[in-house]
Structure formats: C-alpha cells, structure tokens
Amino acid sequence: HVDIREPELCPRYSALVFENVTVGPSPLWMQARLQAVGLNPISNIVDVTNYVMAELAQPMHAFDAARLAGDTIIVRRATEGERFDALNGETYALSSSHLVIADREGPVALGGVIGGAHSAIGPSTRRIVLESANFQAAGIRKTSSQLKLRTDASMRFEKAQDPVNTVRALARAVELLS
C-alpha cells in the first residue's frame, strides 16, 4: 500500500512488488552503457533503476521488501530532528521541510534525493519494492541544498518531471528485469 500524506510535495508515487528476484551482476551491455554515462554498475536490480533514470530521466529506487516494516509505504514530512541513515554511509538530521519515504518504523528514503541504508538491495534480497515517484521540484532542491547532498536523482527532480513518467519508468523497468 502507498499512503501519500503530502500530495503537494509528491503528486504521484507508483510502486510494484517483485517476488523471487535474484541479485547479481547486470548484463555486460548494461554495465557498459551505465559507465558510458558516468554511472557505476552495482547490481542487476540497482542498475535497472539507474538505467531507466538515464534513459527516461525518471529516477527510481528499489527497496528490499523484507527489510521494510509493515505493508505500507508512507510519503510524509520528516519530524524535527528525525535521523536518517542514507546509502552513502552518512546520517542526516532532518527537519519538517524534508520529505521522507517511510515504513511504520521510520524513514527508508529521503524523497527525491537518496535511499536508506537499512532497506538497501543486497545479495540476499529476494523480494523488492520498485518505486517511481514524482516530487515537487522546489522541495527537492531545498532539501538537497540544506543537506549539501546532490545526487543524480535530486538533479533530475530539481528540474521537474512529468507525473506520467512514473508509470512509463515502471513499465520500462519491468521490461528490463524480465
């Protein structure tokens, strides 16, 4: 389930659950194409999200579903001082101006900027939640600037995205994952 509590900051959040995935290296052709645009190959699942971002300019994120608490993704404002452990190994103190993607226990991603370390894809991942969302450009720019955290995703979201791209991106990811 998806619960968007801040529709003005996140007008669209699309997600799919994939069962029985195997995490491993992506095909060599995909690795080469990612490297050609300056992205490092990580794993087949993460590489698909980055490939779609490069191809359609729509950032995506994959969560290890087994590492999410509950059955609902919540798009909400952070609470003052809430802590977030990001994929880059840093911990950020958040404010209520920051948008988070959360499960019932807390933030699992900083909306439009970076995913969380706790729900990261790893070798033992067997079930994923694949997200493709649309965020208000000004909010992403403000968060990225305040936290001094510019990512490939934030740079794209700061320029505004077509909300319809969330579904296009998921369709393309399904095609590539197949």
Secondary structure in CASP SS format (residue, H / E / C, confidence):
PFRMAT SS
TARGET T0000
AUTHOR 0000-0000-0000
METHOD secondary structure of the structure
MODEL  1
H C 1.00
V E 1.00
D E 1.00
I E 1.00
R C 1.00
E C 1.00
P C 1.00
E C 1.00
L C 1.00
C C 1.00
P C 1.00
R E 1.00
Y E 1.00
S E 1.00
A E 1.00
L E 1.00
V E 1.00
F E 1.00
E C 1.00
N C 1.00
V C 1.00
T C 1.00
V C 1.00
G C 1.00
P C 1.00
S C 1.00
P C 1.00
L H 1.00
W H 1.00
M H 1.00
Q H 1.00
A H 1.00
R H 1.00
L H 1.00
Q H 1.00
A H 1.00
V C 1.00
G C 1.00
L C 1.00
N C 1.00
P C 1.00
I C 1.00
S C 1.00
N H 1.00
I H 1.00
V H 1.00
D H 1.00
V H 1.00
T H 1.00
N H 1.00
Y H 1.00
V H 1.00
M H 1.00
A H 1.00
E H 1.00
L H 1.00
A C 1.00
Q C 1.00
P C 1.00
M C 1.00
H E 1.00
A E 1.00
F E 1.00
D E 1.00
A H 1.00
A H 1.00
R H 1.00
L C 1.00
A C 1.00
G C 1.00
D C 1.00
T C 1.00
I E 1.00
I E 1.00
V E 1.00
R E 1.00
R E 1.00
A C 1.00
T C 1.00
E C 1.00
G C 1.00
E C 1.00
R E 1.00
F E 1.00
D E 1.00
A E 1.00
L C 1.00
N C 1.00
G C 1.00
E C 1.00
T E 1.00
Y E 1.00
A E 1.00
L C 1.00
S C 1.00
S C 1.00
S C 1.00
H C 1.00
L E 1.00
V E 1.00
I E 1.00
A E 1.00
D E 1.00
R C 1.00
E C 1.00
G E 1.00
P E 1.00
V E 1.00
A E 1.00
L E 1.00
G C 1.00
G C 1.00
V C 1.00
I E 1.00
G E 1.00
G E 1.00
A C 1.00
H C 1.00
S C 1.00
A C 1.00
I C 1.00
G C 1.00
P C 1.00
S C 1.00
T C 1.00
R C 1.00
R C 1.00
I E 1.00
V E 1.00
L E 1.00
E E 1.00
S E 1.00
A E 1.00
N E 1.00
F C 1.00
Q C 1.00
A H 1.00
A H 1.00
G H 1.00
I H 1.00
R H 1.00
K H 1.00
T H 1.00
S H 1.00
S H 1.00
Q H 1.00
L H 1.00
K C 1.00
L C 1.00
R C 1.00
T C 1.00
D H 1.00
A H 1.00
S H 1.00
M H 1.00
R H 1.00
F H 1.00
E C 1.00
K C 1.00
A C 1.00
Q C 1.00
D C 1.00
P C 1.00
V C 1.00
N H 1.00
T H 1.00
V H 1.00
R H 1.00
A H 1.00
L H 1.00
A H 1.00
R H 1.00
A H 1.00
V H 1.00
E H 1.00
L H 1.00
L H 1.00
S C 1.00
END
